Amino acid sequence: MPIYEYQCSACGKEIEALQKVSDEPLRVCPSCHEPALKKKISAAGFRLKGSGWYETDFKSGTKKNIAGEKSDSAASSGGGCCKGGSCSSH
Protein backbone atom coordinates (compact mmCIF):
# COMPACT_ATOMS: atom_id res chain seq x y z
CA MET A 1 0.00 0.00 0.00
CA PRO A 2 1.29 3.46 -0.83
CA ILE A 3 1.91 6.20 1.70
CA TYR A 4 0.09 9.42 0.80
CA GLU A 5 1.00 12.87 2.08
CA TYR A 6 -1.66 15.38 3.05
CA GLN A 7 -1.56 19.02 4.16
CA CYS A 8 -4.33 20.90 5.93
CA SER A 9 -5.14 24.20 4.23
CA ALA A 10 -6.65 25.51 7.49
CA CYS A 11 -3.84 24.90 10.02
CA GLY A 12 -0.91 23.84 7.80
CA LYS A 13 -0.43 20.45 9.50
CA GLU A 14 1.23 17.81 7.30
CA ILE A 15 0.44 14.10 7.76
CA GLU A 16 1.22 10.79 6.06
CA ALA A 17 -1.37 8.05 5.67
CA LEU A 18 -0.94 4.42 4.60
CA GLN A 19 -3.92 3.78 2.31
CA LYS A 20 -5.06 1.48 -0.44
CA VAL A 21 -5.15 2.98 -3.92
CA SER A 22 -8.93 2.42 -3.96
CA ASP A 23 -9.49 4.25 -0.61
CA GLU A 24 -11.17 7.64 -0.60
CA PRO A 25 -8.80 10.55 0.15
CA LEU A 26 -8.77 11.83 3.71
CA ARG A 27 -10.69 15.06 4.21
CA VAL A 28 -10.77 15.92 7.94
CA CYS A 29 -7.60 17.17 9.61
CA PRO A 30 -6.74 15.23 12.79
CA SER A 31 -5.34 18.41 14.43
CA CYS A 32 -7.95 21.10 13.81
CA HIS A 33 -10.86 18.82 12.75
CA GLU A 34 -11.62 20.99 9.71
CA PRO A 35 -12.51 19.33 6.37
CA ALA A 36 -9.49 20.98 4.73
CA LEU A 37 -7.00 18.18 3.96
CA LYS A 38 -5.48 18.21 0.47
CA LYS A 39 -3.44 15.36 -0.97
CA LYS A 40 0.08 16.43 -1.90
CA ILE A 41 1.95 15.30 -4.99
CA SER A 42 5.21 13.66 -3.95
CA ALA A 43 7.81 11.29 -5.33
CA ALA A 44 8.01 7.73 -4.11
CA GLY A 45 10.96 7.14 -1.81
CA PHE A 46 11.89 3.52 -2.43
CA ARG A 47 14.47 1.51 -4.29
CA LEU A 48 13.97 -1.91 -5.86
CA LYS A 49 16.63 -4.24 -4.47
CA GLY A 50 17.32 -7.94 -4.61
CA SER A 51 17.00 -10.53 -7.32
CA GLY A 52 14.24 -10.24 -9.89
CA TRP A 53 14.64 -6.53 -10.67
CA TYR A 54 16.52 -5.01 -13.57
CA GLU A 55 20.07 -5.61 -12.36
CA THR A 56 21.88 -2.66 -13.86
CA ASP A 57 19.57 0.17 -12.73
CA PHE A 58 21.46 0.97 -9.54
CA LYS A 59 24.84 -0.62 -10.21
CA SER A 60 28.06 1.28 -10.72
CA GLY A 61 31.50 0.53 -12.10
CA THR A 62 32.32 -3.10 -12.91
CA LYS A 63 29.18 -4.43 -11.23
CA LYS A 64 27.17 -3.45 -14.33
CA ASN A 65 28.48 -6.54 -16.14
CA ILE A 66 26.48 -8.99 -13.98
CA ALA A 67 23.55 -8.94 -16.42
CA GLY A 68 25.50 -11.16 -18.82
CA GLU A 69 27.20 -8.53 -20.95
CA LYS A 70 30.48 -9.53 -22.59
CA SER A 71 33.53 -7.64 -21.44
CA ASP A 72 35.39 -5.25 -23.76
CA SER A 73 38.30 -7.69 -24.05
CA ALA A 74 36.07 -10.35 -25.63
CA ALA A 75 34.79 -7.91 -28.26
CA SER A 76 38.24 -6.57 -29.13
CA SER A 77 39.77 -10.05 -29.43
CA GLY A 78 37.40 -11.02 -32.22
CA GLY A 79 34.79 -12.69 -30.06
CA GLY A 80 32.29 -9.85 -30.40
CA CYS A 81 29.33 -9.50 -32.71
CA CYS A 82 31.35 -8.61 -35.78
CA LYS A 83 34.04 -11.37 -35.69
CA GLY A 84 37.11 -9.22 -36.08
CA GLY A 85 36.14 -5.61 -35.43
CA SER A 86 34.57 -4.68 -38.79
CA CYS A 87 31.16 -3.94 -37.25
CA SER A 88 30.10 -0.26 -37.32
CA SER A 89 28.77 -0.46 -33.76
CA HIS A 90 32.35 -0.58 -32.31
Secondary structure, 3 states (H helix, E strand, C coil): CCEEEEEECCCCCEEEEECCCCCCCCCCCCCCCCCCEEECCCCCCCCCCCCCCCCCCCCCHHHHHHHCCCCHHHHHHHHCCCCCCCCCCC
